[in-house]
Amino acid sequence: MTTPWGDRLLTRFPEDPRDRLRAWDASDEYLLRHLDGERVPLSGTVVVLGDRWGALVTALAEHRPVQITDSWLGQEATRVNLARNGVAPGTVRLLTTQDDPPPRIDVLLVRVPKSLALLEDQLLRLAPAVHADTVVVGTGMVKEIHTSTLRLFERILGPTRTSLAEKKARLIFCTPDPALARPANPWPYRYTLPGGLGVVSGRTVVNHAGVFCADRLDIGTRFFLKHLPDVQDGRRVVDLGCGNGVVGTAVALAQPRAEVLFVDESFQAVASAQETYRVNGVPGHAEFRVGDGLAGVAAGSVDLVLNNPPFHSHQATTDITARRMFADARRTLRPGGELWVIGNRHLGYHVRLRRLFGNSEVMASDPKFVVLRAVKRR
C-alpha cells in the first residue's frame, strides 16, 4: 500500500495464498491522503477504531497510535504487519473493544464497521475522552456509510458531514460538541429466549454490540438448537464460532458433565458467551477462548464440534473461514468424533465435508437451512 508516509507491505491474517482479498481498500487510502493533505496534527493521542488488518496504524506508526478492534485476527494481522514493516514492538498500543479506552483522545479515526450497533457502543465508550478540539474522521466504502451512520456520529459526538466519494470511498467529518447530551449505552443487550428450544427455552441471552443478530435469536441458531445431538457424560464439546454462546450453553445445561469450550475470534462474542453462560447459572466446566479457531487445541482431544460458520469477511462473501473451521475440527476431533454444522442450503457445505471427512450426513433440513454431520473415521 502506497501512503504519504511511504510504502507498506501488508497482508491479512492468517496468510492464505488462495485469498485474493487485500489487507486494505480505497477507504484506508482516502483517509491517509486526507490526514496528509490537510496537515492534521498527529502529535497528541491518535486512536484508530476498527482498523481491519492494521493498515492504518502501520501507516501511522511513527505517531504511536492506539488501535481498538473487536477482531483477534485483525489484531494479529496488525502485529504481523507492524513487524514486517520494521516497527518496534510497543510503538502501537493494541486494545480490544472490551478494554478501557485512553482517557484523552486528540485524533479519532474510525473505520466504519459493518455493525451499526458496534459503532454505537464504541462511540459511546470513547465519547468521554473526546474534547472540543479532537479531530474526528471516519472512513468507509460508500456502501458501508448510510444516513443512519451519520446520525449516530451526530447523536453521540456532534455535527457531522461527509466528503465527496473517491474510488467508491467516502470520509465522515465530525465536530465534537462536549455539551451534547449523549444517550445511555444500551449495550450489552439482554433478551429471553422463546419456548420450543429445549433446555434453553425461557433462558437469558446476553449480547454485546457487534455480535450477529444482537437483539434476537437468529433463525439459523433457532433451527440448530432444535436439532443438537445428545451429549454423553465427560465429552469435550466445542462451540466453534460461538457468538453469544447460546449453543454451547444449551449443551452444558443438557449435560452438566460435558466440558464445553467456547471459541470465537471476536472479543465481543466471547464476552457475550461468558455472560450468557454465567447469567444462566450453568453447572459444570467451561472454557472461553478468543483466537484463531481451534489453533492451540491439541489434535485428537475433542469429541464434538458444533459450528455455524460465517460466510462473510466484512463486506466480502467468502468460504475461507468455513474451510479453515472444518479443517480445524477434523484435526482436533478424536477418531469417532463428530462435527455438526448448520448453514444455508445454497452454501453446499456437504461437498467440502465429504472431501475432508469422506462422509457427510443430513441430520435436519428445512427450505432455508441444513444441519450436517461429519464423522472422523480415523
C-alpha positions as CSV (number, residue, x, y, z in Angstrom):
1,M,0.0,0.0,0.0
2,T,1.4,3.4,-1.0
3,T,0.9,6.0,1.7
4,P,2.1,9.6,2.3
5,W,4.5,8.0,4.9
6,G,5.9,5.5,2.4
7,D,5.0,2.1,1.0
8,R,3.8,-0.5,3.4
9,L,3.8,-4.3,2.8
10,L,0.5,-5.6,4.3
11,T,-1.3,-9.0,4.5
12,R,-4.3,-10.4,6.1
13,F,-4.0,-13.0,8.9
14,P,-3.6,-15.9,8.7
15,E,-1.9,-15.6,5.3
16,D,-3.5,-17.8,2.7
17,P,-2.2,-17.8,-0.9
18,R,-5.7,-18.6,-2.1
19,D,-7.1,-15.4,-0.6
20,R,-7.1,-12.7,-3.2
21,L,-8.6,-10.1,-0.8
22,R,-6.2,-7.2,0.1
23,A,-5.4,-6.1,3.6
24,W,-6.6,-2.5,2.8
25,D,-9.1,-0.8,0.5
26,A,-9.7,2.6,-1.0
27,S,-11.2,4.0,2.2
28,D,-8.0,3.4,4.1
29,E,-6.1,5.2,1.3
30,Y,-8.5,8.1,1.2
31,L,-8.2,8.7,4.9
32,L,-4.4,8.7,4.9
33,R,-4.4,11.1,1.9
34,H,-6.7,13.4,3.8
35,L,-4.6,13.4,7.0
36,D,-1.5,14.3,5.0
37,G,-3.2,16.8,2.7
38,E,-5.0,18.7,5.5
39,R,-1.9,18.5,7.7
40,V,-3.9,17.1,10.5
41,P,-1.8,17.3,13.7
42,L,-0.9,13.9,14.9
43,S,1.3,14.8,17.9
44,G,-1.4,14.0,20.5
45,T,-3.2,10.7,21.3
46,V,-4.3,9.2,18.0
47,V,-6.9,6.4,18.3
48,V,-7.8,4.2,15.4
49,L,-11.1,2.4,15.8
50,G,-11.9,-0.6,13.7
51,D,-8.7,-0.8,11.7
52,R,-9.4,-4.1,10.0
53,W,-6.0,-5.5,9.2
54,G,-3.7,-2.9,10.7
55,A,-3.2,-0.9,7.5
56,L,-4.0,2.5,9.2
57,V,-1.8,2.1,12.3
58,T,1.0,0.6,10.3
59,A,1.0,3.6,8.0
60,L,0.8,6.0,11.1
61,A,3.2,4.0,13.3
62,E,5.6,6.9,13.7
63,H,2.8,8.8,15.5
64,R,2.4,6.0,18.1
65,P,-1.3,5.4,17.6
66,V,-3.7,3.3,19.6
67,Q,-5.7,0.7,17.8
68,I,-9.1,-0.6,19.1
69,T,-10.5,-3.6,17.5
70,D,-13.1,-6.4,18.1
71,S,-11.2,-8.9,15.9
72,W,-8.5,-11.2,17.2
73,L,-7.5,-11.9,13.7
74,G,-7.3,-8.2,12.9
75,Q,-5.1,-7.6,15.9
76,E,-2.8,-10.4,15.0
77,A,-2.6,-9.1,11.4
78,T,-1.6,-5.8,12.9
79,R,1.2,-7.3,14.9
80,V,2.5,-9.2,11.8
81,N,2.2,-6.1,9.6
82,L,4.0,-3.9,12.1
83,A,6.8,-6.3,12.4
84,R,7.0,-6.8,8.6
85,N,7.4,-3.1,8.2
86,G,10.1,-2.8,10.8
87,V,8.0,-1.1,13.6
88,A,9.4,-1.8,17.0
89,P,7.1,-3.7,19.5
90,G,5.2,-1.3,21.7
91,T,5.2,1.5,19.2
92,V,1.5,0.9,18.6
93,R,-0.8,0.2,21.5
94,L,-3.2,-2.6,20.7
95,L,-6.5,-2.6,22.6
96,T,-9.7,-4.6,22.2
97,T,-13.3,-3.3,22.2
98,Q,-13.6,-4.7,25.8
99,D,-10.6,-2.7,27.1
100,D,-10.8,0.7,28.7
101,P,-10.0,3.4,26.1
102,P,-7.4,6.1,26.6
103,P,-8.6,8.9,28.9
104,R,-8.0,11.6,26.3
105,I,-8.3,11.4,22.5
106,D,-6.9,14.1,20.3
107,V,-7.4,12.4,16.9
108,L,-10.1,9.8,16.4
109,L,-10.0,7.8,13.2
110,V,-13.0,5.5,12.6
111,R,-13.1,2.7,10.1
112,V,-16.8,2.3,9.9
113,P,-17.7,-1.3,10.9
114,K,-20.4,-3.5,9.3
115,S,-22.3,-3.4,12.6
116,L,-24.1,-0.2,13.4
117,A,-24.6,-1.5,17.0
118,L,-20.8,-1.9,17.4
119,L,-20.2,1.6,16.2
120,E,-22.8,2.9,18.6
121,D,-21.3,1.1,21.6
122,Q,-17.7,2.2,20.8
123,L,-18.6,5.8,20.1
124,L,-20.4,6.0,23.4
125,R,-17.4,4.4,25.2
126,L,-15.0,6.8,23.5
127,A,-17.1,10.0,23.8
128,P,-16.0,10.9,27.3
129,A,-12.3,11.1,26.1
130,V,-13.2,13.3,23.1
131,H,-12.8,17.1,23.6
132,A,-13.8,20.1,21.6
133,D,-10.5,20.2,19.6
134,T,-10.5,16.5,18.8
135,V,-10.2,15.8,15.1
136,V,-12.8,13.1,14.2
137,V,-12.6,11.5,10.8
138,G,-14.5,8.3,9.7
139,T,-13.9,6.3,6.6
140,G,-15.6,3.6,4.7
141,M,-16.7,2.5,1.3
142,V,-19.8,4.2,0.0
143,K,-22.0,1.1,0.5
144,E,-20.9,1.0,4.2
145,I,-21.9,4.6,5.1
146,H,-25.6,5.2,5.4
147,T,-27.8,8.0,6.8
148,S,-28.1,6.0,10.0
149,T,-24.3,6.0,10.3
150,L,-24.1,9.8,10.1
151,R,-26.9,10.2,12.5
152,L,-25.1,8.0,15.0
153,F,-22.0,10.2,14.9
154,E,-24.2,13.3,15.2
155,R,-26.2,12.0,18.1
156,I,-23.2,10.8,20.1
157,L,-20.3,13.2,19.2
158,G,-21.6,16.3,17.3
159,P,-22.4,17.9,13.9
160,T,-21.4,15.6,11.1
161,R,-20.9,15.8,7.3
162,T,-19.4,13.7,4.6
163,S,-16.9,14.2,1.8
164,L,-17.3,13.6,-1.9
165,A,-16.7,10.0,-2.9
166,E,-13.4,8.9,-4.3
167,K,-12.9,5.4,-5.7
168,K,-16.2,4.4,-4.1
169,A,-14.9,5.5,-0.7
170,R,-16.1,8.4,1.5
171,L,-15.0,10.2,4.6
172,I,-17.0,11.4,7.6
173,F,-16.1,14.6,9.3
174,C,-17.5,15.2,12.8
175,T,-17.1,18.3,15.0
176,P,-17.3,17.2,18.7
177,D,-19.7,19.0,20.9
178,P,-18.7,18.4,24.6
179,A,-22.0,19.9,25.7
180,L,-24.1,17.3,23.8
181,A,-26.4,15.2,25.9
182,R,-25.5,11.7,25.0
183,P,-27.8,8.7,25.4
184,A,-27.0,5.9,27.8
185,N,-25.2,3.0,26.3
186,P,-27.8,0.2,25.7
187,W,-25.1,-2.5,25.4
188,P,-24.8,-5.3,26.3
189,Y,-28.4,-6.2,25.5
190,R,-30.4,-9.0,27.2
191,Y,-33.4,-10.9,26.0
192,T,-35.3,-14.0,26.9
193,L,-35.4,-17.0,24.6
194,P,-38.8,-18.2,23.4
195,G,-40.2,-21.6,24.1
196,G,-39.8,-24.7,21.9
197,L,-36.0,-24.6,22.1
198,G,-35.4,-27.4,24.6
199,V,-33.3,-26.7,27.7
200,V,-32.6,-23.1,26.8
201,S,-36.3,-22.2,26.4
202,G,-37.0,-19.1,28.6
203,R,-33.3,-18.6,29.3
204,T,-31.5,-15.3,29.1
205,V,-29.1,-14.4,26.3
206,V,-26.6,-11.6,26.7
207,N,-25.3,-9.9,23.6
208,H,-22.5,-7.3,23.4
209,A,-22.7,-4.9,20.5
210,G,-21.5,-6.3,17.2
211,V,-22.5,-9.9,17.8
212,F,-24.5,-11.3,14.9
213,C,-28.3,-10.7,15.3
214,A,-27.7,-8.9,18.7
215,D,-31.3,-8.2,19.7
216,R,-32.9,-11.5,19.0
217,L,-32.2,-15.2,18.2
218,D,-31.4,-15.6,14.6
219,I,-33.4,-18.2,12.7
220,G,-30.4,-20.4,11.9
221,T,-29.4,-20.8,15.5
222,R,-33.0,-21.4,16.4
223,F,-33.1,-24.3,13.9
224,F,-29.8,-25.6,15.2
225,L,-30.9,-25.6,18.8
226,K,-33.9,-27.8,17.9
227,H,-31.6,-30.5,16.4
228,L,-28.5,-30.6,18.6
229,P,-27.1,-34.1,19.2
230,D,-27.3,-35.8,22.6
231,V,-24.0,-35.5,24.5
232,Q,-22.7,-38.2,26.8
233,D,-21.0,-37.7,30.2
234,G,-17.5,-36.3,30.2
235,R,-17.4,-35.4,26.5
236,R,-15.3,-32.4,25.3
237,V,-17.5,-30.2,23.2
238,V,-16.5,-27.1,21.2
239,D,-18.9,-24.3,20.3
240,L,-16.8,-23.1,17.4
241,G,-17.6,-19.5,16.3
242,C,-19.7,-19.3,19.5
243,G,-21.2,-15.9,19.1
244,N,-23.3,-15.3,22.1
245,G,-22.7,-18.8,23.3
246,V,-26.3,-20.0,23.3
247,V,-25.5,-23.3,21.5
248,G,-22.7,-24.2,23.9
249,T,-24.8,-23.2,26.9
250,A,-27.6,-25.5,25.7
251,V,-25.1,-28.4,25.6
252,A,-23.9,-27.5,29.1
253,L,-27.4,-27.3,30.5
254,A,-28.4,-30.6,28.9
255,Q,-25.3,-32.4,30.1
256,P,-23.6,-30.7,33.1
257,R,-20.7,-33.2,33.0
258,A,-19.7,-32.2,29.5
259,E,-16.6,-30.0,29.1
260,V,-17.5,-27.1,26.8
261,L,-15.0,-24.9,25.0
262,F,-16.4,-21.6,23.6
263,V,-14.2,-20.2,20.8
264,D,-14.6,-17.0,18.6
265,E,-12.3,-14.5,17.0
266,S,-14.5,-11.7,18.3
267,F,-13.7,-10.2,21.7
268,Q,-17.4,-9.0,21.9
269,A,-18.7,-12.5,21.1
270,V,-16.6,-14.3,23.7
271,A,-17.6,-11.7,26.3
272,S,-21.2,-12.4,25.4
273,A,-20.8,-16.1,25.7
274,Q,-19.2,-15.8,29.1
275,E,-22.1,-13.6,30.4
276,T,-24.8,-15.8,28.8
277,Y,-23.2,-18.9,30.5
278,R,-22.9,-17.1,33.8
279,V,-26.3,-15.5,34.0
280,N,-28.0,-18.9,33.5
281,G,-26.1,-20.4,36.4
282,V,-24.9,-23.4,34.2
283,P,-23.2,-26.2,36.3
284,G,-20.1,-27.9,35.1
285,H,-16.9,-26.7,33.5
286,A,-16.5,-24.3,30.6
287,E,-13.6,-22.6,28.9
288,F,-13.8,-19.4,26.9
289,R,-11.1,-18.5,24.3
290,V,-10.6,-15.7,21.9
291,G,-8.5,-16.8,19.0
292,D,-8.0,-18.2,15.6
293,G,-10.4,-21.1,15.5
294,L,-9.0,-24.2,17.2
295,A,-5.4,-23.2,16.9
296,G,-3.7,-24.3,20.1
297,V,-6.2,-27.1,20.8
298,A,-4.4,-30.4,20.8
299,A,-5.1,-32.9,17.9
300,G,-7.4,-35.7,18.8
301,S,-8.7,-34.0,22.0
302,V,-12.3,-33.2,21.2
303,D,-15.4,-35.4,20.9
304,L,-17.9,-33.0,19.3
305,V,-17.6,-29.7,17.4
306,L,-20.7,-27.5,16.8
307,N,-20.3,-24.9,14.1
308,N,-22.3,-22.2,12.4
309,P,-19.6,-20.7,10.2
310,P,-19.7,-17.2,8.8
311,F,-19.6,-16.7,5.1
312,H,-18.7,-13.0,5.1
313,S,-15.4,-11.2,5.8
314,H,-16.6,-7.7,6.4
315,Q,-18.4,-6.9,3.1
316,A,-16.8,-9.7,1.1
317,T,-18.5,-13.1,0.6
318,T,-16.0,-15.9,1.1
319,D,-15.9,-19.6,2.3
320,I,-12.3,-19.3,3.5
321,T,-13.3,-19.1,7.2
322,A,-15.6,-22.1,6.9
323,R,-12.9,-24.2,5.2
324,R,-10.4,-23.4,7.9
325,M,-13.0,-24.2,10.6
326,F,-13.8,-27.6,9.1
327,A,-10.1,-28.4,8.8
328,D,-9.5,-27.3,12.4
329,A,-12.4,-29.6,13.5
330,R,-11.0,-32.6,11.7
331,R,-7.6,-32.1,13.3
332,T,-8.8,-31.8,16.8
333,L,-11.5,-34.5,16.8
334,R,-10.8,-37.9,18.2
335,P,-11.5,-40.9,15.9
336,G,-15.2,-41.3,16.0
337,G,-15.7,-37.6,16.9
338,E,-18.3,-35.6,15.1
339,L,-18.6,-32.2,13.5
340,W,-22.1,-30.8,13.3
341,V,-22.6,-27.8,11.0
342,I,-25.5,-25.6,10.2
343,G,-25.6,-23.5,7.2
344,N,-27.8,-22.1,4.4
345,R,-28.6,-24.8,1.9
346,H,-27.1,-22.9,-1.0
347,L,-23.6,-22.8,0.5
348,G,-23.0,-26.5,-0.3
349,Y,-21.0,-27.4,2.8
350,H,-21.7,-31.1,2.3
351,V,-19.3,-31.1,-0.7
352,R,-16.5,-29.6,1.4
353,L,-17.2,-32.0,4.3
354,R,-17.2,-35.1,2.1
355,R,-13.8,-34.1,0.7
356,L,-12.4,-33.5,4.1
357,F,-14.0,-36.3,6.2
358,G,-15.0,-38.7,3.5
359,N,-18.6,-38.5,4.7
360,S,-21.5,-36.1,5.3
361,E,-25.0,-36.8,6.5
362,V,-28.0,-34.6,6.6
363,M,-29.4,-34.6,10.2
364,A,-32.2,-32.0,9.6
365,S,-33.3,-29.5,7.0
366,D,-35.9,-27.0,6.0
367,P,-36.3,-24.8,2.9
368,K,-33.5,-22.5,4.1
369,F,-31.1,-24.4,6.4
370,V,-29.5,-27.8,6.7
371,V,-27.8,-29.4,9.6
372,L,-24.9,-31.7,8.6
373,R,-22.9,-34.3,10.5
374,A,-19.4,-35.5,9.5
375,V,-17.6,-38.2,11.4
376,K,-13.8,-38.5,11.8
377,R,-13.2,-42.2,10.9
378,R,-9.5,-42.3,11.7
